């Protein structure tokens, strides 16, 4: 029986919800710890994200392969580079799903009025992770429906804010929270850039699902570019509106910033309703991310990068064993990083996820020039634009890595060097003489 392919609109929906669900839920509260000076980081990150999206769109149209960033990296870095891109991306997703589950727990606890200690945070977060995985095991088609509903659950409240929220916007509140900690312009920007890039992680998920997409060379670029552009508009405008309604000192203390905003605009009942919507949207994003995570590990296992157990699928074409193993690992991470401070736990996980995600970004963008040469792109203007995009996105990604913090960089390097160890142990399985590099 031939597997039904994902349409371009479904893929765009997955791309949007993977970004917005993971990035939007706690974003105002996280940026409030810096102040509204963080708008400067938005300017840089939005440019960087759009350039990355453009680069991935071009790479998707040039690539002769359907295996995402690993396939892009192989054009320049060979099998070792392809492995490293797939490995670090898989680890990043594994970690980022825990951060997403933590944010879902925060909203749910806020709705229920719970004051969770470390153990409570760990137990609820673990339960959320397992529920998301079991929904994927039941039927992967359910993931498509949930992703669409979850996207609406995020977009509708934000659409209201960016359209009508300006009525409640107060310049005095916005400017009063401009720089509460008296950071310099560069310091404030540096403290915000990793958080804002985290909000865009997921733009590459269209590439990760290339093997299941109708006409991937055409539809993946559309989904990446359109999805990132829509999300950028919502992020920047909604952040400014919220920061002009609620002071940063108040936003920084809440686990459910959008619920707080709507409670301020209308009444607590409306605020609680929005919290319910956000819980569902966040959980829907987690479901789609777990789907993508299982696919990343399965496709990597097909190439020999991970154990074959990750390739086993049931009659519904779901990688059951892999999903169970990955969720067990995530449960351990949730317990190990558990903290009564939602913000502390969230940011620790976010930073390491951003670092590991930057590695495949670097490898993919570094390969763009070779990819266009292999695709025989002869238009000089197009080739120059691609080279500029390649250089800019790599510099931006390196800059973001430097702002993740030394502790994060240390553990990120441990993960990176661990990848080389794994590759050394499995490389005998590959025909290293066969390489797609020219």
C-alpha positions as CSV (number, residue, x, y, z in Angstrom):
1,X,0.0,0.0,0.0
2,X,1.5,3.3,-1.1
3,X,2.0,5.8,1.7
4,X,0.1,9.1,1.4
5,X,2.4,12.0,0.9
6,X,2.3,15.3,2.8
7,X,1.0,18.2,0.8
8,X,2.7,21.6,0.6
9,X,0.0,23.2,2.8
10,X,0.3,20.4,5.4
11,X,4.1,20.8,5.4
12,X,3.8,24.6,5.8
13,X,1.4,24.1,8.7
14,X,3.9,21.7,10.3
15,X,6.7,24.2,9.8
16,X,4.7,27.1,11.3
17,X,3.5,25.1,14.3
18,X,6.9,23.7,15.0
19,X,8.2,27.2,15.2
20,X,5.3,29.0,16.8
21,X,4.4,26.3,19.2
22,X,7.9,26.0,20.6
23,X,8.9,29.6,20.4
24,X,5.8,31.7,21.2
25,X,4.4,30.1,24.4
26,X,6.9,31.6,26.9
27,X,8.6,34.1,24.6
28,X,7.3,37.3,26.1
29,X,8.2,36.2,29.6
30,X,11.7,35.2,28.5
31,X,12.4,38.4,26.7
32,X,11.0,40.4,29.6
33,X,14.0,39.3,31.7
34,X,16.1,41.5,29.4
35,X,13.6,44.3,28.7
36,X,12.2,45.7,25.6
37,X,15.7,46.4,24.4
38,X,15.4,42.9,23.1
39,X,13.7,44.3,20.0
40,X,17.3,44.8,18.7
41,X,17.9,41.1,18.9
42,X,14.6,40.6,17.0
43,X,15.9,42.7,14.2
44,X,19.1,40.7,13.8
45,X,17.4,37.3,14.4
46,X,14.6,38.0,11.9
47,X,17.2,38.9,9.2
48,X,19.2,35.8,10.1
49,X,16.2,33.5,10.2
50,X,14.9,34.8,6.8
51,X,18.3,34.4,5.3
52,X,18.5,30.8,6.7
53,X,15.1,30.1,5.3
54,X,16.1,31.4,1.9
55,X,19.3,29.3,2.0
56,X,17.3,26.2,2.9
57,X,14.8,26.9,0.1
58,X,17.7,27.2,-2.4
59,X,19.4,24.0,-1.0
60,X,16.1,22.1,-1.2
61,X,15.6,23.0,-4.8
62,X,19.2,22.2,-5.7
63,X,19.6,19.0,-3.8
64,X,19.6,15.6,-5.6
65,X,18.8,13.9,-2.3
66,X,15.7,13.8,-0.1
67,X,17.4,13.4,3.3
68,X,17.4,17.1,4.6
69,X,20.4,18.8,6.1
70,X,22.5,15.7,6.2
71,X,22.2,15.4,2.5
72,X,23.1,19.1,2.1
73,X,26.2,18.7,4.2
74,X,27.4,15.7,2.3
75,X,28.0,17.8,-0.8
76,X,31.1,19.4,0.9
77,X,31.9,17.4,4.0
78,X,31.2,13.9,2.7
79,X,29.8,11.1,4.8
80,X,31.3,12.4,8.0
81,X,29.7,15.8,7.6
82,X,26.4,14.2,6.7
83,X,26.6,12.1,9.9
84,X,27.5,15.1,12.0
85,X,24.6,17.1,10.6
86,X,22.1,14.4,11.2
87,X,23.5,13.5,14.6
88,X,23.5,17.0,16.0
89,X,20.1,17.8,14.6
90,X,18.7,14.7,16.1
91,X,20.2,15.5,19.5
92,X,18.9,19.1,19.3
93,X,15.4,17.8,18.6
94,X,15.6,15.3,21.4
95,X,16.5,18.1,23.8
96,X,14.2,20.8,22.4
97,X,11.2,18.6,22.8
98,X,11.9,18.5,26.5
99,X,11.9,22.3,26.6
100,X,8.6,22.4,24.7
101,X,7.1,19.9,27.2
102,X,8.4,22.1,30.1
103,X,6.6,25.2,28.6
104,X,3.4,23.1,28.2
105,X,3.7,22.1,31.8
106,X,4.1,25.7,32.8
107,X,1.0,26.8,31.1
108,X,-1.0,23.8,32.3
109,X,0.2,24.4,35.9
110,X,-0.8,28.1,35.6
111,X,-4.2,27.1,34.4
112,X,-4.7,24.7,37.2
113,X,-3.3,27.0,39.8
114,X,-0.6,24.5,40.8
115,X,2.7,25.5,42.5
116,X,4.9,22.7,41.4
117,X,8.2,21.8,43.0
118,X,11.1,20.1,41.1
119,X,9.5,16.6,41.4
120,X,6.1,17.9,40.3
121,X,7.6,19.6,37.3
122,X,9.5,16.4,36.4
123,X,6.5,14.2,36.7
124,X,4.1,16.4,34.7
125,X,6.7,17.1,32.0
126,X,7.4,13.3,31.7
127,X,3.6,12.6,31.4
128,X,3.2,15.2,28.7
129,X,6.1,13.7,26.7
130,X,4.7,10.2,26.9
131,X,1.2,11.3,25.9
132,X,2.6,13.1,22.8
133,X,4.5,10.0,21.8
134,X,1.5,7.6,22.3
135,X,-0.6,9.8,20.0
136,X,2.0,9.4,17.3
137,X,2.0,5.7,17.8
138,X,-1.7,5.4,17.4
139,X,-1.7,6.9,13.9
140,X,0.7,9.4,12.2
141,X,-2.3,10.9,10.3
142,X,-3.5,12.1,13.7
143,X,-0.3,14.2,13.9
144,X,-1.3,16.1,10.7
145,X,-4.7,17.0,12.1
146,X,-3.3,18.0,15.5
147,X,-0.6,20.2,13.9
148,X,-3.3,22.1,11.9
149,X,-5.5,22.7,15.0
150,X,-2.4,23.6,17.1
151,X,-1.3,26.1,14.5
152,X,-4.7,27.8,14.7
153,X,-4.6,27.7,18.5
154,X,-1.4,29.8,18.4
155,X,-2.2,32.0,15.4
156,X,-5.7,33.1,16.4
157,X,-4.8,34.8,19.8
158,X,-1.7,36.3,18.1
159,X,-3.7,37.5,15.2
160,X,-6.1,39.2,17.5
161,X,-3.2,40.9,19.3
162,X,-1.4,42.1,16.2
163,X,-4.6,43.4,14.7
164,X,-6.5,44.8,17.7
165,X,-4.0,44.8,20.5
166,X,-2.7,48.2,19.5
167,X,-5.8,49.7,21.0
168,X,-4.5,48.8,24.5
169,X,-0.8,49.5,23.6
170,X,0.7,52.2,25.8
171,X,4.0,53.8,24.7
172,X,4.8,54.8,28.3
173,X,4.6,51.1,29.4
174,X,6.7,50.0,26.5
175,X,9.4,52.6,27.0
176,X,9.3,52.2,30.8
177,X,10.4,48.6,30.4
178,X,13.0,49.4,27.7
179,X,16.1,48.7,29.7
180,X,15.3,48.0,33.3
181,X,18.7,46.4,34.0
182,X,20.6,49.2,32.4
183,X,22.4,46.9,29.9
184,X,24.4,48.4,27.1
185,X,22.9,48.0,23.6
186,X,25.3,45.2,22.7
187,X,24.9,43.4,26.1
188,X,21.1,43.5,25.9
189,X,21.1,42.2,22.3
190,X,23.6,39.4,23.1
191,X,21.4,38.3,26.0
192,X,18.4,38.0,23.8
193,X,19.7,36.6,20.5
194,X,19.8,32.9,21.6
195,X,16.2,33.1,22.9
196,X,15.0,34.7,19.7
197,X,16.7,32.2,17.4
198,X,15.2,29.4,19.5
199,X,11.8,30.8,18.5
200,X,12.6,30.1,14.9
201,X,14.0,26.6,15.3
202,X,11.8,24.4,13.2
203,X,12.2,26.2,9.9
204,X,14.3,23.2,8.8
205,X,11.7,20.7,9.8
206,X,10.3,20.8,6.3
207,X,13.7,19.5,5.1
208,X,13.7,16.8,7.8
209,X,10.4,15.5,6.4
210,X,11.5,15.6,2.7
211,X,11.1,11.9,2.2
212,X,7.4,12.1,3.0
213,X,6.5,15.2,0.9
214,X,4.8,15.5,-2.5
215,X,7.3,16.9,-5.0
216,X,9.9,17.9,-2.3
217,X,12.2,19.9,-4.6
218,X,9.3,22.3,-5.3
219,X,7.2,22.1,-2.1
220,X,10.0,22.2,0.6
221,X,11.3,25.6,-0.5
222,X,7.8,27.0,-0.5
223,X,7.0,25.6,3.0
224,X,10.3,26.9,4.5
225,X,10.1,30.4,3.0
226,X,6.4,30.9,3.5
227,X,6.3,29.5,7.0
228,X,9.3,31.5,8.2
229,X,8.0,34.7,6.8
230,X,4.6,34.3,8.4
231,X,6.1,33.4,11.8
232,X,8.5,36.4,11.7
233,X,5.6,38.9,11.2
234,X,3.7,37.3,14.1
235,X,6.7,37.2,16.4
236,X,7.9,40.8,16.1
237,X,4.5,42.4,16.1
238,X,3.0,40.4,18.9
239,X,6.1,40.9,21.1
240,X,5.9,44.7,20.7
241,X,2.2,44.7,21.5
242,X,2.5,42.6,24.6
243,X,5.4,44.6,25.9
244,X,3.4,47.7,25.5
245,X,0.4,46.3,27.5
246,X,2.2,44.5,30.4
247,X,5.3,45.8,32.1
248,X,8.4,43.7,31.8
249,X,8.7,43.3,35.6
250,X,5.3,41.6,35.6
251,X,5.8,39.5,32.4
252,X,9.1,38.1,33.7
253,X,7.3,36.5,36.7
254,X,4.6,34.6,34.8
255,X,4.5,31.1,33.4
256,X,1.6,32.0,31.0
257,X,2.3,35.5,29.5
258,X,-0.5,35.3,26.9
259,X,-3.1,34.3,29.4
260,X,-2.0,37.2,31.5
261,X,-2.3,39.6,28.6
262,X,-5.8,38.6,27.7
263,X,-6.9,38.6,31.4
264,X,-5.6,42.2,31.4
265,X,-7.5,43.2,28.2
266,X,-10.8,41.6,29.2
267,X,-11.2,39.5,32.4
268,X,-9.6,36.5,34.1
269,X,-12.1,34.1,32.5
270,X,-10.9,35.1,29.0
271,X,-7.3,34.8,30.2
272,X,-8.0,31.3,31.4
273,X,-9.6,30.4,28.1
274,X,-6.5,31.6,26.2
275,X,-4.4,29.6,28.6
276,X,-6.3,26.5,27.6
277,X,-5.8,27.3,23.9
278,X,-2.1,27.8,24.4
279,X,-1.8,24.5,26.4
280,X,-3.4,22.7,23.5
281,X,-1.2,24.6,20.9
282,X,1.9,23.9,22.8
283,X,1.0,20.2,23.2
284,X,0.1,20.0,19.5
285,X,3.5,21.4,18.6
286,X,5.1,18.8,20.8
287,X,3.2,16.0,19.1
288,X,4.4,17.2,15.6
289,X,8.0,17.6,17.0
290,X,7.9,14.0,18.3
291,X,6.8,12.9,14.9
292,X,9.6,14.7,13.3
293,X,12.1,13.4,15.9
294,X,11.2,9.8,15.2
295,X,11.5,10.4,11.5
296,X,15.0,12.0,11.9
297,X,16.2,9.0,13.9
298,X,14.6,6.6,11.5
299,X,16.1,8.1,8.4
300,X,19.5,8.4,10.1
301,X,19.2,4.7,11.2
302,X,18.4,3.8,7.6
303,X,21.8,5.3,6.6
304,X,23.6,3.4,9.4
305,X,24.1,6.3,11.8
306,X,21.9,4.9,14.6
307,X,20.9,1.3,15.6
308,X,18.6,-0.5,13.3
309,X,15.9,-0.7,16.0
310,X,15.0,2.9,15.1
311,X,14.0,1.8,11.6
312,X,11.3,-0.6,12.8
313,X,7.8,0.7,11.9
314,X,4.4,-0.8,12.7
315,X,1.6,-1.3,10.2
316,X,0.7,2.3,10.6
317,X,4.2,3.3,9.5
318,X,5.1,4.7,12.9
319,X,8.6,4.1,14.3
320,X,7.3,2.6,17.6
321,X,10.5,1.3,19.2
322,X,12.5,4.4,18.3
323,X,9.8,6.6,19.7
324,X,9.6,4.6,23.0
325,X,13.4,4.7,23.4
326,X,13.6,8.4,22.7
327,X,10.8,9.3,25.0
328,X,12.5,7.3,27.8
329,X,15.7,9.3,27.2
330,X,13.7,12.5,27.3
331,X,12.1,11.5,30.6
332,X,15.6,11.2,32.1
333,X,16.5,14.6,30.8
334,X,13.3,16.1,32.2
335,X,14.1,14.6,35.6
336,X,17.8,15.6,35.5
337,X,17.0,19.3,34.6
338,X,13.9,19.6,36.8
339,X,13.7,22.9,38.7
340,X,11.0,24.7,40.6
341,X,12.0,27.7,38.5
342,X,10.4,27.2,35.1
343,X,12.5,29.9,33.5
344,X,15.8,28.4,34.7
345,X,14.9,24.9,33.5
346,X,13.6,26.2,30.2
347,X,16.6,28.4,29.4
348,X,19.1,25.7,30.3
349,X,17.5,23.3,27.9
350,X,16.9,26.0,25.2
351,X,20.6,27.1,25.1
352,X,22.0,23.6,24.5
353,X,19.3,22.9,21.9
354,X,20.2,26.1,20.1
355,X,23.9,25.2,20.1
356,X,23.5,21.7,18.7
357,X,21.0,23.0,16.1
358,X,23.5,25.5,14.9
359,X,25.9,22.7,13.8
360,X,23.8,21.4,10.9
361,X,22.9,25.0,10.0
362,X,26.6,25.7,9.5
363,X,27.3,22.6,7.6
364,X,24.2,23.0,5.3
365,X,24.9,26.7,4.5
366,X,28.6,26.0,3.9
367,X,27.6,23.5,1.2
368,X,25.3,25.9,-0.7
369,X,27.9,27.1,-3.3
370,X,28.9,23.5,-4.2
371,X,25.2,22.5,-4.4
372,X,24.5,25.3,-6.9
373,X,27.5,24.3,-9.0
374,X,26.4,20.7,-9.0
375,X,22.9,21.8,-10.1
376,X,24.6,23.8,-12.9
377,X,23.2,27.2,-11.9
378,X,24.7,29.5,-14.6
379,X,23.0,32.8,-13.7
380,X,25.8,34.9,-12.3
381,X,23.4,37.1,-10.2
382,X,21.8,34.0,-8.6
383,X,25.2,32.5,-7.8
384,X,26.4,35.7,-6.2
385,X,23.3,36.0,-4.1
386,X,23.7,32.4,-2.9
387,X,27.3,32.9,-1.9
388,X,26.3,36.1,0.1
389,X,23.5,34.1,1.8
390,X,25.9,31.3,2.6
391,X,28.5,33.6,4.2
392,X,26.0,35.7,6.1
393,X,24.1,32.8,7.5
394,X,27.3,31.1,8.7
395,X,28.5,34.3,10.4
396,X,25.2,34.8,12.0
397,X,25.1,31.2,13.3
398,X,28.6,31.5,14.7
399,X,27.6,34.7,16.5
400,X,24.6,33.0,18.0
401,X,26.7,30.1,19.3
402,X,29.0,32.6,21.1
403,X,26.0,34.0,22.9
404,X,24.8,30.6,24.3
405,X,27.0,30.9,27.4
406,X,30.2,29.1,28.3
407,X,28.5,26.3,30.2
408,X,26.3,25.6,27.2
409,X,29.3,25.7,24.8
410,X,31.2,23.3,27.0
411,X,28.4,20.7,27.0
412,X,27.7,21.3,23.4
413,X,31.3,20.5,22.5
414,X,31.0,17.3,24.6
415,X,28.0,16.3,22.4
416,X,29.9,17.3,19.3
417,X,33.0,15.3,20.2
418,X,30.8,12.4,21.3
419,X,29.5,12.4,17.7
420,X,33.0,11.9,16.3
421,X,33.5,9.0,18.7
422,X,30.3,7.4,17.4
423,X,31.2,8.0,13.8
424,X,34.6,6.4,14.4
425,X,32.9,3.3,15.7
426,X,30.4,2.9,12.9
427,X,32.4,4.2,9.9
428,X,33.5,0.7,8.9
429,X,29.9,0.1,7.7
430,X,30.2,2.7,5.0
431,X,31.7,2.6,1.5
432,X,33.8,5.7,2.1
433,X,35.1,5.6,-1.5
434,X,31.6,6.3,-2.7
435,X,31.1,10.0,-2.1
436,X,28.7,12.5,-3.8
437,X,31.4,15.3,-3.6
438,X,32.7,16.3,-7.0
